[in-house]
Amino acid sequence: MKRSKQKKDLFDARLEGDLRFQAPLADRIRPDKLEDFVGQEEIIGKGKILRRAIENDEIFSIIFWGPPGSGKTTLARIVANMTKSYFVGISAVTSGLDDLRRVVRESVDRRKLHGTRTILFVDEIHRWNKAQQDAFLPYVENGIITLIGATTENPSFEVIAPLLSRSRVFVMQRHGVPELSRIIKRALLDKEHGLGNQKVSLAPKALDLLIQGANGDARTALNAVEIAVKVTKADKRGIKHLDVKTIEDALQHKALQYDKKGEEHYNVISAFIKSMRGSDPDGALYWLNRMVEAGEDPEFIARRMVIFASEDVGMADPGALRIALDVFNAVKLIGYPECQINLGHGVVYLAKAPKDNSAYKGLMAAKQDVKDSMNEPVPLHLRNAVTDLMKELDYHKGYKYSHDYSEEEGKQDYLPKKLVGTKYYQPKKKT
């Protein structure tokens, strides 16, 4: 027997209430208006373009790009609450083309029947492929849908160019110490949605550890607080004391933002290479450990060191390549975690080695000329005359066998006619 609509509504309402009450702390205390949003003053501070657009209900397609826990989803929900648009939220992880077509179809009907604009919030939009992004592009163009996308990855890599050109990208930053402190304290005091109905005491040193361990991620901080409160017994006065040990256990480890396929991967390896190039072993060792602790493949690091040995150390210390290859072989032979010792050894050597990129610069210059002169004929004297016809055509004529001449007497041109006199390898001047 089917439930009546009234009973179904009552049950659904109770379920919704239970879920809201039992939702993680980070979800329960999300603000629903700009006045309560913490941080990101560069994009939503008073007088900023996004704030004015929200307050005037003149919202445009947006992509929020920032690290985890920086407030992307929260800000999207605030837009929904403060505008008169119909709001639809989906996750690119769990939705596909069928879901997208349904949203578009309903948005078209809504605009036809009521003239209502639809805001489509797509969380983790970088997970959608080109076909999925192409599917709703026409509806963004004609205004049926206003897109709000959220991504932790660089949109210029992950979002198709036509969609990117029709959206305004807002870059969100990690929360700093003041912002995280405000968010945590508000969660502890909020009686309606937070932990204000419980007596919680957070030691100053525990707060410092919590902020440091969260690494700018508000969700990480709030999840750790919630876990710590749940596992801590109240004293005789009903107070739960959160000390350093409890917070340390709740955090488990610092939240390192490092996606091996994302932009941060390239940012960190770039910092690593630049530190070695700048002869700074301290910086190089730091970035090495950032990669190792985040789970980067040690063979990938070692391969980059082999490249670095030729590109940046080069002719200043040709033996550096041998060292780098030895490190790479050691990494393959020994494996993690012991191979990090070999990596450290190699990193210090390469960082302190003298630098000379003249061979690399010569290679790149010659490469460009090759692209521009692929059809230049090989000079006749450099060709082998393996047939009588070739000899008749002057192949090999005038070639000087270098071993039979002194360096000065054996001089001849080895480049195509149009490039004669070009110097690719220019040794670095000794200082």
C-alpha positions as CSV (number, residue, x, y, z in Angstrom):
1,M,0.0,0.0,0.0
2,K,1.4,3.4,-1.1
3,R,2.0,6.1,1.5
4,S,-0.1,9.1,1.2
5,K,1.6,12.3,-0.1
6,Q,1.1,13.9,3.3
7,K,2.9,11.0,5.2
8,K,5.6,10.9,2.6
9,D,6.2,14.6,3.0
10,L,6.3,14.2,6.8
11,F,8.8,11.3,6.6
12,D,10.9,13.2,4.1
13,A,11.0,16.3,6.3
14,R,12.1,14.2,9.3
15,L,14.8,12.6,7.2
16,E,16.0,15.9,6.0
17,G,16.1,17.2,9.5
18,D,18.0,14.2,10.7
19,L,20.5,14.5,8.0
20,R,21.0,18.2,8.7
21,F,21.6,17.5,12.4
22,Q,23.9,14.6,11.7
23,A,25.8,16.2,8.8
24,P,29.5,16.8,9.4
25,L,30.3,20.0,11.3
26,A,31.9,21.6,8.2
27,D,28.6,21.3,6.4
28,R,26.4,22.3,9.3
29,I,28.0,25.6,9.9
30,R,28.3,26.8,6.3
31,P,27.2,30.5,6.2
32,D,24.2,31.4,4.0
33,K,25.0,35.1,3.5
34,L,28.1,37.1,2.6
35,E,28.3,38.8,6.0
36,D,29.2,35.5,7.6
37,F,31.6,34.3,5.0
38,V,35.2,34.3,6.2
39,G,38.2,35.2,4.0
40,Q,38.6,35.7,0.3
41,E,38.3,39.5,0.7
42,E,40.1,40.0,-2.7
43,I,37.1,38.7,-4.5
44,I,34.1,39.3,-2.2
45,G,35.2,42.3,-0.1
46,K,33.0,45.4,-0.2
47,G,32.9,47.0,-3.6
48,K,34.4,44.0,-5.4
49,I,32.8,43.0,-8.6
50,L,31.5,39.6,-7.4
51,R,30.0,41.0,-4.3
52,R,28.2,43.7,-6.3
53,A,26.9,41.1,-8.8
54,I,25.5,39.0,-6.0
55,E,23.9,41.9,-4.1
56,N,22.4,43.2,-7.4
57,D,21.2,39.8,-8.4
58,E,23.1,40.2,-11.7
59,I,25.1,37.0,-11.5
60,F,27.2,35.8,-14.5
61,S,28.9,32.5,-15.2
62,I,31.7,31.9,-12.7
63,I,34.4,29.4,-12.1
64,F,35.9,29.3,-8.5
65,W,39.4,27.9,-8.6
66,G,41.1,27.2,-5.3
67,P,42.5,24.6,-3.0
68,P,40.3,22.3,-0.9
69,G,38.5,23.9,2.0
70,S,38.8,27.5,0.7
71,G,35.1,28.0,0.5
72,K,34.2,27.4,-3.1
73,T,31.0,25.3,-2.4
74,T,30.0,27.6,0.4
75,L,30.3,30.7,-1.8
76,A,28.2,29.0,-4.5
77,R,25.5,28.3,-1.9
78,I,25.5,31.9,-0.8
79,V,25.0,32.9,-4.4
80,A,22.0,30.6,-4.5
81,N,20.5,32.0,-1.3
82,M,21.0,35.6,-2.3
83,T,19.8,35.5,-5.9
84,K,16.3,34.9,-7.4
85,S,17.6,32.2,-9.7
86,Y,16.5,28.6,-9.5
87,F,19.6,26.7,-8.1
88,V,20.7,23.2,-9.2
89,G,23.7,21.6,-7.7
90,I,25.5,18.5,-9.1
91,S,28.8,16.9,-8.7
92,A,30.9,16.1,-11.8
93,V,32.1,12.9,-10.0
94,T,28.7,11.3,-9.8
95,S,26.8,12.8,-12.7
96,G,26.9,12.1,-16.4
97,L,25.5,13.3,-19.7
98,D,22.0,12.0,-18.9
99,D,21.9,14.1,-15.7
100,L,23.2,17.1,-17.6
101,R,20.5,16.8,-20.4
102,R,17.8,16.5,-17.7
103,V,19.0,19.7,-16.0
104,V,19.1,21.5,-19.4
105,R,15.7,20.3,-20.3
106,E,14.2,21.4,-17.0
107,S,16.0,24.7,-17.3
108,V,14.5,25.4,-20.7
109,D,11.0,24.5,-19.5
110,R,11.5,26.7,-16.4
111,R,12.5,29.7,-18.6
112,K,9.6,29.1,-21.0
113,L,6.9,28.8,-18.3
114,H,8.1,31.2,-15.6
115,G,11.0,33.2,-17.2
116,T,13.2,31.9,-14.4
117,R,17.0,31.8,-14.8
118,T,18.7,28.6,-13.6
119,I,22.1,28.6,-11.8
120,L,23.9,25.3,-12.3
121,F,26.6,24.6,-9.7
122,V,29.0,21.9,-10.9
123,D,31.3,20.8,-8.1
124,E,34.7,19.4,-9.3
125,I,34.0,20.6,-12.8
126,H,37.5,19.4,-13.9
127,R,36.2,15.8,-13.7
128,W,33.9,16.4,-16.7
129,N,35.3,15.5,-20.1
130,K,35.1,17.7,-23.2
131,A,31.9,16.0,-24.4
132,Q,30.2,16.7,-21.1
133,Q,31.3,20.4,-21.1
134,D,30.3,20.8,-24.8
135,A,26.8,19.5,-24.0
136,F,25.7,22.5,-22.0
137,L,27.9,25.2,-23.7
138,P,25.1,26.4,-26.0
139,Y,22.8,26.9,-23.0
140,V,25.4,29.0,-21.2
141,E,25.8,31.0,-24.3
142,N,22.1,31.8,-24.7
143,G,21.5,32.4,-20.9
144,I,19.3,29.4,-20.2
145,I,21.9,28.3,-17.7
146,T,24.3,30.4,-15.6
147,L,27.2,28.2,-14.6
148,I,29.1,28.2,-11.3
149,G,31.9,25.7,-11.4
150,A,34.2,24.8,-8.6
151,T,37.6,23.2,-9.2
152,T,40.9,22.6,-7.4
153,E,42.7,22.3,-10.8
154,N,43.9,25.0,-13.1
155,P,40.8,25.8,-15.3
156,S,43.0,26.7,-18.3
157,F,44.0,23.0,-18.3
158,E,40.7,21.4,-17.4
159,V,37.9,23.6,-18.8
160,I,37.3,23.9,-22.5
161,A,38.3,27.2,-24.0
162,P,34.8,28.2,-25.3
163,L,33.3,27.7,-21.8
164,L,36.3,29.4,-20.1
165,S,35.9,32.4,-22.3
166,R,32.3,32.8,-21.3
167,S,33.0,32.6,-17.6
168,R,34.8,34.8,-15.1
169,V,37.5,32.9,-13.1
170,F,37.9,33.8,-9.5
171,V,41.0,32.5,-7.8
172,M,40.5,31.6,-4.1
173,Q,43.4,31.3,-1.7
174,R,44.1,29.0,1.2
175,H,42.8,30.4,4.5
176,G,45.4,32.1,6.6
177,V,45.8,31.8,10.4
178,P,43.3,34.6,11.2
179,E,40.6,33.1,9.0
180,L,41.0,29.6,10.2
181,S,41.0,30.8,13.8
182,R,37.7,32.7,13.3
183,I,36.1,29.7,11.6
184,I,37.1,27.3,14.4
185,K,36.0,29.6,17.2
186,R,32.7,30.2,15.5
187,A,32.1,26.5,15.2
188,L,32.8,26.1,18.9
189,L,30.4,28.9,19.9
190,D,27.5,28.3,17.4
191,K,24.7,26.7,19.4
192,E,22.3,26.2,16.5
193,H,24.6,24.5,14.0
194,G,27.9,24.1,15.7
195,L,29.3,22.8,19.0
196,G,28.0,25.7,21.2
197,N,25.7,23.4,23.2
198,Q,28.7,21.4,24.4
199,K,31.3,22.8,26.8
200,V,34.5,22.6,24.8
201,S,37.8,24.1,25.8
202,L,40.5,24.2,23.2
203,A,44.0,24.8,24.5
204,P,45.9,27.6,22.8
205,K,48.7,25.3,21.7
206,A,46.1,22.8,20.4
207,L,44.6,25.6,18.4
208,D,48.0,26.5,16.9
209,L,48.6,22.8,16.0
210,L,45.1,22.6,14.5
211,I,45.7,25.6,12.3
212,Q,49.1,24.5,11.3
213,G,48.0,20.9,10.5
214,A,45.0,22.1,8.5
215,N,47.3,23.8,6.0
216,G,44.7,26.4,5.0
217,D,41.9,23.9,4.6
218,A,38.9,24.9,6.8
219,R,37.2,21.5,6.2
220,T,40.2,19.6,7.6
221,A,40.3,21.8,10.6
222,L,36.6,21.4,11.4
223,N,36.7,17.7,10.8
224,A,39.5,17.4,13.3
225,V,37.7,19.5,15.9
226,E,34.6,17.4,15.5
227,I,36.5,14.1,15.9
228,A,38.4,15.4,18.9
229,V,35.1,16.5,20.6
230,K,33.5,13.1,19.9
231,V,36.3,11.1,21.4
232,T,36.9,13.3,24.5
233,K,35.2,12.6,27.7
234,A,33.8,15.6,29.7
235,D,35.2,16.3,33.2
236,K,33.0,16.5,36.3
237,R,31.9,20.0,35.2
238,G,30.9,18.7,31.8
239,I,33.8,20.4,30.0
240,K,35.6,18.6,27.2
241,H,39.3,19.7,27.2
242,L,40.9,19.4,23.8
243,D,44.7,19.2,24.3
244,V,47.6,19.0,21.8
245,K,47.7,15.2,21.9
246,T,44.0,14.9,21.1
247,I,44.2,17.3,18.2
248,E,47.4,15.6,16.9
249,D,45.5,12.2,16.9
250,A,42.5,13.8,15.2
251,L,44.6,15.3,12.5
252,Q,46.7,12.2,11.9
253,H,48.9,14.2,9.5
254,K,49.2,17.5,7.9
255,A,46.9,17.9,4.9
256,L,49.4,18.3,2.0
257,Q,47.8,19.7,-1.1
258,Y,49.5,17.8,-3.8
259,D,47.7,16.1,-6.7
260,K,50.1,14.0,-8.8
261,K,48.1,14.8,-11.9
262,G,47.2,18.4,-11.1
263,E,48.7,21.8,-11.2
264,E,50.3,21.6,-7.7
265,H,52.3,18.7,-8.9
266,Y,53.9,20.9,-11.5
267,N,54.2,23.8,-9.1
268,V,56.2,21.8,-6.6
269,I,58.5,20.1,-9.1
270,S,59.1,23.6,-10.6
271,A,60.2,24.9,-7.2
272,F,62.4,21.8,-6.7
273,I,64.2,22.3,-10.0
274,K,64.6,26.1,-9.5
275,S,66.0,25.6,-6.1
276,M,68.7,23.3,-7.5
277,R,69.3,25.6,-10.4
278,G,69.8,28.5,-7.9
279,S,72.4,26.4,-6.0
280,D,70.2,26.3,-2.8
281,P,70.4,22.8,-1.3
282,D,68.1,23.8,1.6
283,G,65.2,24.8,-0.7
284,A,65.8,21.7,-2.9
285,L,65.7,19.4,0.1
286,Y,62.5,21.0,1.3
287,W,60.7,20.6,-2.0
288,L,62.1,17.1,-2.3
289,N,60.5,16.2,1.0
290,R,57.2,17.9,0.0
291,M,57.0,15.5,-3.0
292,V,58.1,12.4,-1.1
293,E,55.7,13.0,1.8
294,A,52.8,13.6,-0.6
295,G,53.5,10.2,-2.3
296,E,55.2,11.3,-5.4
297,D,56.9,8.4,-7.4
298,P,60.6,8.6,-6.4
299,E,61.6,7.4,-9.9
300,F,59.9,10.5,-11.4
301,I,62.0,12.7,-9.1
302,A,65.1,10.8,-10.0
303,R,64.4,11.2,-13.7
304,R,64.0,14.9,-13.4
305,M,67.4,15.0,-11.6
306,V,69.0,13.1,-14.6
307,I,67.6,15.8,-16.9
308,F,68.7,18.6,-14.6
309,A,72.3,17.2,-14.6
310,S,72.6,17.7,-18.3
311,E,70.4,20.8,-18.7
312,D,71.6,22.9,-15.9
313,V,74.9,21.5,-14.6
314,G,76.1,20.5,-18.0
315,M,79.6,21.3,-19.1
316,A,80.5,22.8,-15.7
317,D,80.6,19.3,-14.2
318,P,80.0,16.5,-16.8
319,G,80.4,14.0,-13.9
320,A,77.1,15.2,-12.5
321,L,75.2,13.2,-15.1
322,R,76.9,10.0,-13.8
323,I,75.9,10.9,-10.2
324,A,72.3,11.5,-11.3
325,L,72.2,8.2,-13.1
326,D,73.6,6.4,-10.1
327,V,70.9,7.9,-7.9
328,F,68.2,6.9,-10.4
329,N,69.5,3.3,-10.5
330,A,69.7,3.3,-6.7
331,V,66.1,4.4,-6.5
332,K,65.0,1.6,-8.8
333,L,67.1,-1.0,-6.9
334,I,66.3,0.0,-3.3
335,G,62.8,1.5,-3.5
336,Y,60.9,3.7,-1.0
337,P,61.5,4.6,1.8
338,E,65.2,3.9,1.9
339,C,65.8,5.5,-1.5
340,Q,65.0,8.9,-0.2
341,I,68.5,8.9,1.3
342,N,69.9,8.5,-2.2
343,L,67.7,11.2,-3.5
344,G,68.9,13.6,-0.8
345,H,72.5,12.8,-1.6
346,G,72.0,13.5,-5.3
347,V,69.9,16.7,-4.7
348,V,72.7,18.2,-2.5
349,Y,75.3,17.3,-5.1
350,L,73.4,18.8,-8.0
351,A,72.4,21.9,-6.0
352,K,76.0,22.7,-5.0
353,A,77.5,21.8,-8.4
354,P,78.6,24.6,-10.7
355,K,76.1,25.4,-13.4
356,D,76.5,25.8,-17.2
357,N,73.6,25.4,-19.6
358,S,75.5,26.3,-22.7
359,A,75.1,22.7,-24.2
360,Y,71.3,22.9,-23.5
361,K,71.0,26.4,-25.0
362,G,72.9,25.2,-28.1
363,L,70.6,22.2,-28.5
364,M,67.5,24.4,-28.3
365,A,68.9,27.0,-30.8
366,A,69.8,24.2,-33.2
367,K,66.4,22.6,-32.8
368,Q,64.7,25.9,-33.8
369,D,66.9,26.2,-36.9
370,V,66.1,22.6,-37.8
371,K,62.4,23.4,-37.7
372,D,63.0,26.4,-39.9
373,S,65.3,24.7,-42.4
374,M,64.2,21.1,-42.8
375,N,64.5,21.3,-46.6
376,E,68.1,22.7,-46.7
377,P,70.2,20.3,-48.7
378,V,73.2,18.5,-47.1
379,P,76.4,20.1,-48.5
380,L,78.0,18.0,-51.2
381,H,81.3,17.5,-49.4
382,L,79.5,15.9,-46.4
383,R,77.7,13.3,-48.5
384,N,79.1,9.8,-49.1
385,A,79.7,8.9,-52.7
386,V,78.6,5.2,-52.7
387,T,77.8,5.0,-56.5
388,D,79.5,6.3,-59.7
389,L,76.6,8.7,-60.3
390,M,77.1,10.2,-56.9
391,K,80.8,10.7,-57.7
392,E,79.9,12.4,-61.0
393,L,77.6,14.7,-59.1
394,D,80.5,15.7,-56.8
395,Y,79.3,13.9,-53.7
396,H,82.1,13.9,-51.1
397,K,84.3,16.2,-53.2
398,G,86.4,18.5,-51.2
399,Y,85.8,16.7,-47.9
400,K,88.8,16.8,-45.5
401,Y,89.3,13.7,-43.3
402,S,89.9,15.4,-40.0
403,H,92.5,12.9,-38.8
404,D,94.7,13.7,-41.7
405,Y,94.9,17.5,-40.9
406,S,95.8,19.8,-38.1
407,E,93.0,21.5,-36.4
408,E,93.6,24.7,-38.4
409,E,94.2,23.0,-41.8
410,G,91.2,20.7,-41.4
411,K,88.6,23.5,-40.9
412,Q,85.6,23.2,-43.1
413,D,81.9,24.0,-43.0
414,Y,79.5,21.4,-41.5
415,L,76.2,23.3,-41.7
416,P,73.8,23.9,-44.6
417,K,74.8,26.8,-46.8
418,K,72.2,29.2,-45.4
419,L,73.4,28.5,-41.8
420,V,77.2,28.7,-42.3
421,G,78.8,30.6,-39.5
422,T,76.0,30.0,-37.0
423,K,77.2,29.3,-33.5
424,Y,75.0,27.2,-31.3
425,Y,77.3,26.1,-28.6
426,Q,78.8,29.1,-26.9
427,P,80.8,28.1,-23.8
428,K,80.0,29.9,-20.6
429,K,82.6,32.5,-19.8
430,K,84.6,31.7,-16.7
431,T,84.4,34.3,-14.0
